[in-house]
């Protein structure tokens, strides 16, 4: 939807921020500058809220038992090291119902959370709904 609703009022323009439902009155002379500023504030607020949500719903699994536990008891996003082999990812999905969502290449001597081969990715696993 639209991030701002604008209404022409008696003393200028009334803007309603849809992210926090705040009404602001701005004058006609500075309307473009004020709208740009408010859009930047909305963008910053939405990003902050999304980041906070993601961080609070992401748990690191350092080994297979942690991954299974997080998967069955906590849910959300699971960050773990992964070898990059498709059969390994399929086994993780079959056992935990969590599939790959994001993979980030790493240079590490650590092992895959599931098969213990050398990890080449930090991966985020999550269930498909």
N, C-alpha and C positions, 0 to 999 in steps of 0.2 A: 504494500500500500504506500501511500504518500507519507513522507516523514513529517511534513508540516501542512497544516490547514491554515489558510489565510482568509481573513474576513476584513472588509473595509468598514471601519468604524468612524465615529464622529471626530475623534482626535488622532487619527492615523490608521494604521493597520494592526489588527489583532492576529497574532500567530499562535497556534496551538501546536506544541511539540508532542508528537504522537508517542515518543518513547517514554516520557514521564508525565504526559498530560498537563503540562504547564502552559499557561496563557501569558504571552508577552505582548505589550503594545509598542510598536515602533512608529517613528514618524515617516512621512512620505519621502522626505529628502534623503534619508540614509537607508532606505529599504533594501537595496541590493547588498550593501555592505553588511547590514544586520542579518539578512537571510543567510549569506555565506557563512557568517560567524556561527549562527545557530546550527546550520547543517554540519559544520565541523565539530561542534559540541555533540550533536546527535551521533555522528560517526564514532567519535571517541568513546562516548557512553556505551554504544552498542558493542564496540570491540572489547571494552573493559568487561562488560557483562558476559560476553561469549567466552573470553579468556578465563574468567573466574569459574564459569560453569564447566568448561573443559578441564581445568586444573582440578576442580573438586570431584570430578567424575573419572579421573585417570589414576590408575594404580600401577606401580612398577612390580613386575614379577621377576625375581632373580633366579628362580629355578622352577622346575616342572610342578612341584607340589604347591608352590605359591600360585602359579598360574591356574591350576585346577581349583584351588580354594577360592581365589578371587572370582573366578568364573562362576562357581556354584553359589557362593555366599554373598558376594558384594555386587558383581556385575559392573557395568560401565565399560570404559576403555581400559585396556591392559597394555602397558608398554613392556616389551621384552625383546631380548636379542634373538635373532633368527638367522638361520644358515642360508636362506635364499632358495632352498630346494622345494619345488612344488609338492612332491609327495609328503614332505614334512608338514607343510602348511595344511594339506588335506587331512592329515592325521590329527593335527591340532583342532581343526574345524569339526571333524567327526566326533572327537572325544569331548571337547568343551563347548561346542556350538558357537565358537568365536572364529570369525574369518578375518583375513588381512584387510585393513583399512588404509594404512599408510606404511610405506617403507622408506627409511632414510639410510643411505649408505654410510658405513662406518669403517674406520681402520682400527681394528681391535684384535687382541689375542684372546678374547673371551669366547665362550661356547654358546651354541644355540640352546635356548631354554628347553627344547624338547629332545632333539636327537644328539646333542652334545658335540656336533661337528662345529668347525670354526664358524663363528657368526660374522656375517658380512653386512647385516642390516640391524638397525634398531627398528622394530616394527610395532605397530599399534593394531591390536586385535579387538574386535567387538562383535557382539551378536548381530545378526541381520533380523530386522523386525518385519 
